[in-house]
Amino acid sequence: MEVIILPSSKEIGALAADAIENLVRNKPAAVLGLATGSSPLPVYDELARRHDEEGLSFTQARGFALDEYVGLPAGHPESYREVIRREFTNRVDVAPENVRGPDGTAADIAAACLAYEEAMRAAGGVDLQILGVGTNGHIGFNEPGSSLASRTRIKTLADQTRQDNARFFENIDQVPHHVVTQGLGTIMDARHVVLVACGAGKAQAVRDFVEGPVSAACPASVLQFHPHATILVDEDAAAKLAGAASYRHAFANKPAWQGL
């Protein structure tokens, strides 16, 4: 796990975009794992800028969304399929049919989850997965207590997560109680994981999953076992890291050829 502390979300977005640009330029048909929430927005903004101003193309790229609410109708502005379309795919040249998400409206959720796992396998697996982290340490919608080996499935949202997400709805009563999410085992299959965390509200979660024990009580801690996990945090989110000085030293002296 590489922890990189940067001054602001703008620098975080640029560095994450560097990794994605390098991937798609070297592998045009790359498979991207797409997350929602506020954390990835600087990444999507920078990728859209590079598409518009520097010709970065996603015409052959494919994408798989990390999660989806259960029960929101197709086209609902806060469904994650619509959020990804609004914040990223409509701003670049990726083919709409090349971006898929879990089906939160399926009559048979379990069967839809199995089909989603198979679709990712058929695509060759996710090359780079973008992640945020919840204040309780969740990644995707894998709430505390999730199996570290879990696959795509339905989950019940914790009260804290619903409260955190209520800002995207008119009120908390509109936030669904259930979601479909890639499991922790699914996320761990990605070849490269890039997790973004900004703000003081994420500081405890960042400390817990980076420096605490690996435990289902903090789902993101499973990333300590990932062979290529990059953690990008701003100064506020890094405030509780005991090893911050070591992380800064390692990044400052990292060989340029190594990349992200």
C-alpha positions as CSV (number, residue, x, y, z in Angstrom):
1,M,0.0,0.0,0.0
2,E,1.4,3.4,-1.1
3,V,0.2,6.4,0.8
4,I,0.6,9.8,-0.9
5,I,-0.2,13.0,0.9
6,L,-0.9,16.0,-1.3
7,P,-1.9,19.6,-0.6
8,S,-5.4,19.6,-2.1
9,S,-8.0,17.7,-4.1
10,K,-6.8,19.3,-7.3
11,E,-3.4,17.7,-7.0
12,I,-5.0,14.4,-6.0
13,G,-7.2,14.6,-9.1
14,A,-4.2,15.3,-11.3
15,L,-2.1,12.4,-10.0
16,A,-5.0,9.9,-10.2
17,A,-5.6,11.1,-13.8
18,D,-2.0,10.6,-14.6
19,A,-2.4,6.9,-13.7
20,I,-5.5,6.5,-15.7
21,E,-4.1,8.4,-18.7
22,N,-1.0,6.3,-18.7
23,L,-3.2,3.2,-18.6
24,V,-5.5,4.1,-21.5
25,R,-2.7,5.4,-23.7
26,N,-0.9,2.1,-23.3
27,K,-4.0,-0.1,-23.3
28,P,-6.8,1.7,-25.2
29,A,-9.3,-1.0,-24.3
30,A,-8.6,-0.7,-20.6
31,V,-11.3,-1.6,-18.1
32,L,-12.0,1.1,-15.5
33,G,-13.8,0.6,-12.2
34,L,-15.9,3.7,-11.7
35,A,-16.9,5.0,-8.3
36,T,-19.3,7.8,-7.3
37,G,-19.6,10.1,-4.3
38,S,-17.7,13.4,-3.9
39,S,-14.2,11.9,-3.6
40,P,-13.7,10.9,-7.3
41,L,-15.0,14.2,-8.7
42,P,-11.6,15.9,-9.0
43,V,-10.4,12.9,-10.9
44,Y,-13.3,13.0,-13.4
45,D,-12.9,16.7,-13.8
46,E,-9.3,16.4,-14.7
47,L,-9.9,13.5,-17.1
48,A,-12.6,15.6,-18.8
49,R,-10.2,18.5,-19.1
50,R,-7.5,16.3,-20.7
51,H,-10.1,14.9,-23.1
52,D,-11.2,18.4,-24.2
53,E,-7.8,20.1,-24.2
54,E,-5.2,17.4,-24.8
55,G,-7.1,14.8,-26.8
56,L,-7.2,12.0,-24.2
57,S,-9.5,9.4,-25.7
58,F,-11.6,6.7,-24.1
59,T,-13.3,5.4,-27.3
60,Q,-12.1,1.8,-26.7
61,A,-12.2,1.9,-22.9
62,R,-14.8,0.0,-20.8
63,G,-16.2,0.8,-17.4
64,F,-17.9,-1.0,-14.6
65,A,-19.6,0.9,-11.8
66,L,-18.8,0.0,-8.2
67,D,-22.4,0.0,-6.8
68,E,-26.0,1.1,-7.2
69,Y,-29.0,1.9,-5.1
70,V,-31.8,-0.7,-5.1
71,G,-35.2,0.6,-6.1
72,L,-34.4,3.9,-7.7
73,P,-36.1,4.0,-11.1
74,A,-34.1,4.2,-14.3
75,G,-33.1,7.8,-15.0
76,H,-33.3,8.9,-11.4
77,P,-30.8,11.7,-11.0
78,E,-29.2,10.1,-7.9
79,S,-28.9,6.6,-9.3
80,Y,-25.2,5.9,-9.6
81,R,-25.6,5.1,-13.3
82,E,-26.9,8.6,-13.9
83,V,-24.2,10.1,-11.6
84,I,-21.4,8.4,-13.5
85,R,-23.0,9.5,-16.8
86,R,-23.3,13.1,-15.6
87,E,-19.9,13.4,-14.0
88,F,-17.7,11.4,-16.3
89,T,-18.9,9.4,-19.3
90,N,-21.0,12.2,-20.9
91,R,-17.9,14.5,-20.7
92,V,-15.6,12.2,-22.6
93,D,-15.9,10.0,-25.7
94,V,-16.5,6.6,-24.0
95,A,-19.2,4.6,-25.8
96,P,-22.3,4.4,-23.6
97,E,-22.7,0.7,-24.3
98,N,-19.2,0.1,-22.9
99,V,-20.2,1.3,-19.4
100,R,-22.2,-1.0,-17.1
101,G,-23.5,-0.9,-13.6
102,P,-25.1,-3.3,-11.1
103,D,-28.8,-3.6,-11.7
104,G,-30.7,-2.3,-8.7
105,T,-34.1,-2.7,-10.4
106,A,-33.7,-6.4,-11.3
107,A,-36.6,-8.7,-10.2
108,D,-33.9,-11.3,-9.3
109,I,-31.1,-9.3,-7.6
110,A,-29.0,-12.4,-6.8
111,A,-29.0,-13.5,-10.4
112,A,-28.2,-10.0,-11.6
113,C,-25.2,-9.9,-9.2
114,L,-23.9,-13.2,-10.6
115,A,-24.3,-11.9,-14.1
116,Y,-22.4,-8.7,-13.2
117,E,-19.5,-10.7,-11.9
118,E,-19.4,-12.7,-15.1
119,A,-19.5,-9.6,-17.2
120,M,-16.4,-8.3,-15.4
121,R,-14.6,-11.6,-15.9
122,A,-15.6,-11.7,-19.6
123,A,-14.1,-8.2,-20.0
124,G,-10.8,-9.4,-18.7
125,G,-11.1,-7.9,-15.2
126,V,-10.8,-4.4,-14.0
127,D,-7.4,-2.8,-14.7
128,L,-7.8,0.2,-12.4
129,Q,-10.5,0.7,-9.8
130,I,-11.2,4.1,-8.4
131,L,-12.4,4.2,-4.8
132,G,-13.5,6.6,-2.1
133,V,-13.9,5.6,1.5
134,G,-16.8,6.2,3.9
135,T,-16.5,7.7,7.3
136,N,-17.1,4.3,8.8
137,G,-14.4,2.7,6.6
138,H,-16.6,1.3,3.9
139,I,-15.5,0.9,0.3
140,G,-18.1,0.5,-2.3
141,F,-21.1,-0.1,-0.1
142,N,-19.3,-2.8,1.9
143,E,-20.4,-1.7,5.4
144,P,-18.5,-2.8,8.5
145,G,-19.0,-6.5,9.1
146,S,-18.7,-7.3,5.4
147,S,-16.8,-10.5,4.5
148,L,-13.4,-9.7,3.2
149,A,-13.9,-12.3,0.5
150,S,-17.4,-11.0,-0.5
151,R,-18.6,-10.8,-4.1
152,T,-21.2,-8.5,-5.8
153,R,-24.4,-8.7,-3.7
154,I,-27.2,-6.8,-2.0
155,K,-26.4,-4.9,1.2
156,T,-28.3,-2.9,3.8
157,L,-26.9,0.6,4.3
158,A,-25.7,1.6,7.8
159,D,-27.5,4.6,9.3
160,Q,-24.3,6.6,9.2
161,T,-23.9,6.0,5.5
162,R,-27.5,7.0,4.8
163,Q,-27.0,10.2,6.8
164,D,-23.7,10.9,4.9
165,N,-25.5,10.4,1.6
166,A,-28.6,12.4,2.5
167,R,-26.9,15.5,1.1
168,F,-27.5,14.2,-2.4
169,F,-31.3,13.9,-1.8
170,E,-34.0,16.2,-0.6
171,N,-34.0,14.5,2.8
172,I,-32.8,11.3,4.4
173,D,-36.2,9.5,3.9
174,Q,-35.4,9.5,0.2
175,V,-32.1,7.6,0.6
176,P,-32.7,3.9,-0.1
177,H,-32.0,1.4,2.6
178,H,-30.5,-1.2,0.2
179,V,-27.8,-1.2,-2.5
180,V,-26.0,-3.6,-4.8
181,T,-22.3,-3.4,-4.5
182,Q,-19.2,-5.1,-5.7
183,G,-17.8,-7.1,-2.8
184,L,-14.5,-6.7,-1.1
185,G,-13.2,-9.8,-2.9
186,T,-14.4,-8.4,-6.2
187,I,-12.6,-5.1,-5.6
188,M,-9.4,-6.9,-4.6
189,D,-9.4,-8.6,-8.1
190,A,-8.7,-5.2,-9.7
191,R,-5.1,-5.0,-10.9
192,H,-4.6,-1.4,-9.5
193,V,-6.7,0.3,-6.8
194,V,-6.6,4.1,-6.5
195,L,-8.4,5.3,-3.4
196,V,-9.1,9.0,-2.9
197,A,-9.9,10.6,0.5
198,C,-10.2,14.3,1.2
199,G,-11.2,16.3,4.3
200,A,-11.0,16.1,8.0
201,G,-14.1,13.9,8.1
202,K,-12.2,11.1,6.5
203,A,-9.1,11.3,8.8
204,Q,-10.2,8.6,11.3
205,A,-11.2,6.2,8.5
206,V,-7.9,6.8,6.7
207,R,-5.9,6.1,9.9
208,D,-8.0,3.0,10.7
209,F,-7.6,1.3,7.3
210,V,-4.0,2.3,6.6
211,E,-2.5,1.8,10.0
212,G,-5.0,-0.3,12.0
213,P,-5.6,-4.0,11.9
214,V,-7.1,-5.8,8.9
215,S,-10.6,-6.4,10.1
216,A,-14.2,-6.6,8.7
217,A,-14.9,-3.8,11.2
218,C,-13.0,-1.5,8.8
219,P,-13.7,-2.9,5.3
220,A,-11.1,-0.7,3.6
221,S,-8.4,-2.3,5.7
222,V,-8.5,-5.3,3.3
223,L,-6.5,-3.1,0.9
224,Q,-3.4,-3.7,3.1
225,F,-3.4,-7.1,1.3
226,H,-3.6,-5.6,-2.2
227,P,-0.4,-5.9,-4.3
228,H,-1.0,-2.5,-6.0
229,A,-3.0,-0.1,-3.9
230,T,-2.4,3.7,-4.1
231,I,-4.0,5.9,-1.4
232,L,-4.2,9.6,-2.3
233,V,-5.1,11.8,0.7
234,D,-5.1,15.6,1.3
235,E,-3.5,17.1,4.4
236,D,-6.8,17.1,6.4
237,A,-7.5,13.4,5.7
238,A,-3.9,12.6,6.6
239,A,-4.0,14.4,9.9
240,K,-4.2,11.2,12.1
241,L,-1.6,9.1,10.3
242,A,1.2,8.2,12.7
243,G,3.4,7.4,9.8
244,A,2.8,10.6,7.7
245,A,6.5,11.6,7.8
246,S,7.5,8.2,6.4
247,Y,4.9,8.3,3.7
248,R,6.1,11.8,2.6
249,H,9.7,10.7,2.6
250,A,9.0,7.6,0.5
251,F,7.0,9.6,-2.1
252,A,9.6,12.4,-2.3
253,N,12.3,9.9,-3.0
254,K,10.3,7.6,-5.3
255,P,12.1,6.7,-8.6
256,A,10.4,8.5,-11.5
257,W,10.5,5.3,-13.6
258,Q,8.3,3.5,-11.0
259,G,5.1,5.5,-11.8
260,L,2.0,5.5,-9.7
